[in-house]
Amino acid sequence: PQAFGGALDKLDSRALVILRETLAFYSPLADFAFAMQGLGSGAITLAGSAQQQSRYLTAVARGDKIAAFALSEPEAGSDVGAMATSARDDGDAVVLDGVKTWISNGGIADYYCVFAKTEPTKGTRGITAYVVDANSAGLDDSEHIHVMAPHPLATVRLTQCRIPASAQLGVRDGGFKLAMQTLDIFRASVAGAALGMARRALHEAIDYARKRSMFGQRLADFQLTQAKLGEMAALVDAAALLTYRAAWLRDCVGTSTPAQAQAYSAQAAMAKMAATENAQRVIDMALQMHGGQGVRVGSKVESLYRDIRSLRIYEGATEVQQLIIGKSVLKGAA
């Protein structure tokens, strides 16, 4: 928020989508860096105490602190209720034990929003969030994870990690709801990032088709090429409309009632699923159109091919989005 150094008075989903789309068009890594500052501070914006907001949000906005969101575990990705990381009270402190993995900004973050079980038998209803500084004793974020599109990613180990009770983020046992609210904000923006990559792939394909000579004419002159570009353009625009609709719904209709929240969740899931899946198809077609040049390391379409793949998994895999949409459709039909 503007009060803590942000550009706007409150979150504007349409601005967030357009920012991520623009950044991803030029550099998916720049988009990642921008998005993680938001995801890693979003829970503090939603539920942080005045002291937590003052301490962390202003520094995040300036770039003085790097933020991270620590939810996933080795055996708890989409199934958040299977979380094993524990948090127990010890006087005026809380002791955390467990392992978080696939944590973006892991190893370079200044703090982590960590979700842990405070009531082990209550599943998602027994999770609480905490703000944990990276230099806390018992926190080890040195195990880097190497992936096909390199970016800061690590396993974070918490071993008798002792933090003050004031580090609790939001209400006790309200961590699952807070995590889902945070992810809901950014789900449509993931679609925006995918849209930016798809637009870049289409741009690269058009440029290459116009320049590439083949059998005495340009690649762009072949009807097969024109048909493929037409399909790519339609996929991009379909994703754009779903993405912008989801962002508009959050900004202009809101999510304050259960019905509004459900409608937004379903629309954001549609946007995320369609935009990431369509982008994968568009980028694959752009690479195919480039022929051998498309798989050459260092070419733009080759890097896009690697960059897009993770977006179909993180912040809710495509299959999870399908479940969200399906349940919403069944509930609406009833």
C-alpha positions in Angstrom: 0.0 0.0 0.0 1.0 3.6 -0.6 1.3 4.2 3.2 4.3 1.8 3.2 6.0 3.0 0.0 3.7 1.4 -2.7 2.6 3.2 -5.8 -1.1 2.9 -5.1 -3.4 3.4 -2.1 -4.5 -0.2 -2.3 -3.9 -3.3 -4.4 -5.1 -2.9 -8.0 -5.3 -6.4 -9.6 -5.5 -4.9 -13.1 -2.3 -2.9 -12.6 -0.6 -6.0 -11.2 -1.6 -8.1 -14.2 -0.4 -5.5 -16.7 2.9 -5.0 -14.8 3.6 -8.7 -14.8 2.6 -9.1 -18.4 4.9 -6.3 -19.4 7.9 -7.5 -17.3 7.5 -11.1 -18.6 7.4 -9.9 -22.2 10.9 -8.6 -21.8 12.4 -10.7 -19.0 10.6 -13.6 -17.1 13.4 -13.3 -14.5 12.5 -9.6 -13.9 8.9 -10.6 -13.5 9.8 -13.3 -11.0 11.8 -10.9 -8.9 8.9 -8.4 -8.9 6.2 -11.0 -8.2 8.1 -12.6 -5.3 8.4 -9.2 -3.5 4.6 -9.1 -3.7 3.9 -12.7 -2.7 6.4 -12.6 0.1 4.9 -9.5 1.6 1.2 -10.0 0.6 0.4 -11.9 3.8 1.9 -9.1 5.9 -0.2 -6.6 4.0 -3.4 -8.7 4.7 -2.8 -9.7 8.3 0.3 -8.2 9.7 0.4 -6.1 12.9 1.2 -2.4 12.6 4.7 -3.2 13.8 5.2 -6.0 11.3 3.9 -3.8 8.4 6.1 -0.9 9.4 9.2 -3.1 9.7 8.8 -5.2 6.6 6.6 -3.5 4.0 8.5 -0.3 3.7 11.8 -2.1 3.4 10.3 -4.4 0.7 9.0 -1.5 -1.3 12.4 0.1 -1.2 14.1 -3.1 -2.1 16.1 -3.1 1.1 14.5 -6.5 2.1 14.0 -9.5 -0.1 10.8 -11.4 0.7 9.8 -15.1 0.5 6.7 -17.2 1.0 7.4 -20.6 2.6 4.4 -22.9 2.3 5.4 -26.0 0.3 7.0 -29.0 1.9 8.5 -32.2 0.5 5.2 -34.1 1.2 2.9 -31.1 1.2 2.6 -29.2 -2.1 -1.0 -29.0 -3.4 -2.1 -30.8 -0.2 -1.4 -28.1 2.3 -3.2 -30.0 5.1 -0.4 -32.6 5.0 2.1 -30.0 6.3 4.5 -31.4 8.8 6.4 -28.3 10.0 5.4 -27.7 13.6 5.2 -24.6 15.8 5.1 -24.9 19.6 4.8 -22.3 22.3 7.7 -22.0 24.7 7.1 -19.1 27.1 7.3 -15.9 25.2 8.7 -17.6 22.2 7.7 -20.0 19.4 9.9 -23.0 18.3 9.6 -24.1 14.7 10.7 -27.5 13.4 10.4 -28.8 9.8 11.4 -28.5 6.2 10.1 -26.1 3.5 11.0 -26.7 -0.1 10.6 -25.2 -3.5 10.9 -21.8 -1.8 11.4 -19.0 -4.3 14.0 -16.4 -3.2 15.3 -19.2 -0.9 18.9 -18.4 0.1 18.7 -14.7 -0.8 15.6 -13.7 1.2 15.9 -11.5 4.3 12.8 -13.0 5.8 10.2 -15.8 5.2 6.5 -16.0 5.8 6.5 -19.5 7.2 3.3 -21.6 7.7 3.4 -24.2 10.4 1.1 -26.6 12.3 0.0 -25.3 15.7 -2.7 -28.0 16.0 -1.2 -31.2 14.4 -4.6 -33.1 14.3 -6.7 -30.3 12.7 -5.4 -30.4 9.1 -5.8 -27.0 7.4 -7.6 -25.6 10.4 -4.5 -26.0 12.6 -2.0 -23.9 10.6 -0.5 -20.6 11.8 1.7 -18.1 9.9 4.9 -16.5 11.2 7.4 -13.9 9.9 10.8 -15.5 10.3 14.0 -13.5 9.7 16.5 -15.4 7.6 19.3 -14.9 10.2 17.2 -16.6 12.9 19.2 -19.3 14.7 18.1 -22.7 13.5 17.1 -21.6 10.0 19.2 -23.0 7.2 18.4 -21.9 3.6 21.7 -22.9 2.0 20.4 -25.9 0.0 19.8 -24.4 -3.5 17.5 -26.3 -6.0 18.7 -26.3 -9.6 15.8 -26.1 -12.1 15.5 -25.8 -15.9 14.9 -22.1 -15.9 17.4 -20.9 -13.2 16.2 -18.6 -10.5 16.7 -18.4 -6.7 15.0 -21.5 -5.2 15.9 -23.4 -2.1 15.0 -25.9 0.6 14.6 -24.1 4.0 15.3 -26.2 7.1 14.0 -25.1 10.5 15.6 -26.9 13.5 14.6 -25.7 16.9 14.2 -22.3 15.3 13.2 -20.0 18.1 11.4 -16.8 17.3 9.5 -14.3 19.4 5.7 -14.9 19.9 5.2 -11.4 18.3 6.4 -13.0 15.0 2.9 -14.6 14.6 1.3 -13.4 11.5 -2.5 -13.0 11.7 -4.7 -15.0 14.0 -3.7 -18.4 15.5 -4.8 -21.3 13.4 -5.8 -18.9 10.6 -2.7 -19.6 8.5 -4.4 -21.7 5.8 -7.0 -19.0 5.1 -4.3 -16.4 5.0 -2.2 -18.4 2.6 -5.1 -19.0 0.3 -6.1 -15.3 0.4 -2.5 -14.4 -0.6 -2.3 -16.9 -3.4 -5.8 -15.8 -4.7 -4.4 -12.2 -5.1 -1.5 -13.4 -7.2 -3.2 -16.2 -9.2 -4.5 -13.8 -11.8 -1.1 -12.1 -12.0 0.5 -15.5 -12.8 -1.8 -15.5 -15.8 -0.5 -12.1 -16.6 3.0 -13.3 -16.6 2.1 -16.2 -18.9 0.3 -13.8 -21.2 3.5 -11.7 -21.4 5.6 -14.7 -22.4 3.0 -15.8 -25.0 2.9 -12.3 -26.5 6.7 -12.3 -26.8 6.7 -15.8 -28.4 4.1 -14.6 -31.0 6.2 -11.4 -31.6 9.3 -13.6 -32.2 7.4 -15.9 -34.5 6.0 -13.1 -36.6 9.4 -11.4 -36.8 11.1 -14.7 -37.8 8.5 -15.6 -40.4 8.8 -12.2 -42.1 12.6 -12.5 -42.3 13.1 -16.2 -43.1 13.5 -17.1 -46.8 12.4 -20.6 -47.9 11.7 -22.0 -51.4 11.9 -18.6 -53.0 9.6 -16.8 -50.7 9.2 -15.8 -47.1 8.1 -18.2 -44.4 5.3 -15.8 -43.7 3.9 -16.3 -47.2 3.0 -19.9 -46.7 -0.6 -20.5 -45.8 0.5 -23.1 -43.2 2.5 -20.4 -41.4 -0.4 -17.9 -41.6 -2.8 -20.5 -40.1 -0.4 -21.3 -37.3 0.1 -17.6 -36.5 -3.7 -17.2 -36.5 -4.1 -20.0 -34.0 -1.4 -18.5 -31.8 -3.0 -15.0 -31.9 -6.4 -16.5 -30.9 -4.9 -18.4 -28.0 -3.2 -15.2 -26.7 -6.3 -13.1 -26.9 -8.5 -15.8 -25.2 -6.0 -15.9 -22.3 -5.9 -12.1 -22.2 -9.7 -11.8 -21.9 -9.9 -14.3 -19.1 -7.0 -12.7 -17.3 -8.3 -9.2 -17.5 -11.8 -10.4 -16.5 -10.5 -12.0 -13.3 -8.5 -8.9 -12.4 -11.5 -6.7 -13.1 -13.8 -8.9 -11.0 -11.5 -8.5 -8.0 -11.1 -4.7 -8.4 -14.7 -3.7 -9.4 -16.9 -6.4 -7.9 -14.8 -7.3 -4.9 -14.4 -10.5 -2.7 -16.0 -9.3 0.5 -18.9 -11.8 0.5 -18.6 -15.6 0.2 -20.4 -15.6 -3.2 -18.0 -12.9 -4.5 -15.0 -14.7 -3.2 -16.1 -18.0 -4.8 -16.8 -16.2 -8.1 -13.4 -14.6 -8.1 -11.6 -17.8 -7.2 -13.2 -19.6 -10.1 -12.4 -16.8 -12.5 -8.8 -16.5 -11.3 -8.4 -20.3 -11.6 -9.8 -20.2 -15.2 -7.4 -17.3 -16.0 -4.4 -19.1 -14.5 -5.2 -22.4 -16.2 -6.0 -21.0 -19.6 -3.2 -18.5 -19.8 -0.4 -20.9 -18.7 -1.6 -23.7 -20.8 -2.2 -21.5 -23.9 1.2 -19.9 -23.4 2.9 -23.3 -23.4 1.2 -24.1 -26.7 2.0 -20.7 -28.3 5.7 -20.9 -27.2 5.9 -24.5 -28.5 4.5 -23.4 -31.9 6.9 -20.4 -32.0 9.8 -22.7 -31.3 8.7 -25.2 -34.0 8.4 -22.3 -36.5 12.0 -21.4 -35.8 13.2 -24.9 -36.7 16.7 -25.6 -35.6 17.2 -22.1 -34.4 14.4 -22.6 -31.9 16.4 -25.1 -29.8 19.6 -23.2 -29.9 20.6 -22.3 -26.4 20.5 -18.5 -26.1 17.7 -17.9 -28.5 14.6 -16.1 -27.1 12.1 -18.9 -27.9 14.4 -21.5 -26.3 14.5 -19.6 -23.0 10.8 -18.9 -23.1 10.2 -22.7 -23.6 12.1 -23.3 -20.3 10.6 -20.3 -18.5 6.9 -21.1 -19.1 7.0 -24.6 -17.9 7.0 -23.9 -14.1 4.0 -21.5 -14.4 1.8 -24.5 -15.1 2.8 -25.8 -11.6 3.5 -23.1 -9.1 0.8 -21.3 -7.2 -1.6 -24.1 -7.9 -0.9 -26.6 -10.7 -3.3 -26.8 -13.6 -5.0 -29.8 -12.1 -5.7 -27.9 -8.9 -7.2 -25.1 -11.0 -9.5 -27.6 -12.8 -10.7 -28.8 -9.4 -11.5 -25.3 -8.2 -13.4 -24.5 -11.4 -15.2 -27.9 -11.4 -16.4 -27.5 -7.8 -17.6 -23.9 -8.6 -19.5 -25.1 -11.6 -21.2 -27.9 -9.7 -22.1 -25.5 -6.9 -23.5 -23.0 -9.3 -25.6 -25.7 -11.1 -27.2 -26.8 -7.8 
